[in-house]
């Protein structure tokens, strides 16, 4: 076989595999566009600790830091924890 024919064959094969890999990557990105990424364990744990600290602080303010007739400010609303564990 000629060297140029081998080189042409391998260049075409490489080009085809590169195009297939790029198409696969494009399809993966397209499929992931509308999805929200699920937070990892560390992020969920920090969010839970934050909510507990806020609840604890509000309870302490209600018990010790406010006069009896002064209403407490409303609690902030948090998004629900993702289910699917």
N, C-alpha and C positions, 0 to 999 in steps of 0.2 A: 504494500500500500504506500501511497504517497504521504509525505509528512503533512502537506497542506490539507489533505483530505481528513487525516486523523485530527489535526488541529481544529478544522471546521466542525467535525462531528462532536468533539468534546466541548467546543465553545457553544454549540447549539444545545447540547445536553445540560451544560451549566446554566445557560440562559433560561431553559425550560424549568429547571428546578428552582431557580431564583424567582421566576414569575409565579410558580405555584406557592412558594413560601410567602411571597408578598400578598398574594390573593388570600391565603389562609389568615395572615395577620390582619388584613383589612376586614375580613368577615368577623374575626374575633372582636376587633375594635367596634365594629358596627353593632354587634350583638350586645356588647357591654355598655353601649352609650346610654340606654335608658335605665340601666340598673343602678341602684344605690349600692355602694360598697358597704358590707356589713362591718361594723367596727370590731376590732379585735378584743380579746379578753381584757387587756390592760386598760383600754379606753372605756369599756363598759364598767370595769371596776372603779375607775376614777369618777365616772359619772354617778355611779351609785353612792360612793363615799360623799361626793358633793351634795347630793340630794339629802343624805342623812345629816350632814353638817348643817344644812339650811334648816331642816326640820328641828334639829336639836337647838339651834340658835333661836328659832322662833319660840320654841317651848320655854327656853330660859328667859327670853324677853318677856313672855307672858307671865311667867312666874315671879321674876325678880326685878325686871327693868322698867316696867310700865305701871302707871297708876291704875287703879281699878276701873275708872271710867273711860280711859283712853283706848279706842279700838286699835287693833293691830293692822298693819298694812296687809293687803292680800298676798298670798304666797305666789311666787312665779310659777307659771305652767311649764312643764317639761314634756318633751315628746315621750311617748311610751317606749319602754325598752323593747328591742326587737325580739320577737318570739321566734321559735324555731331551733331551740337548743336541742 
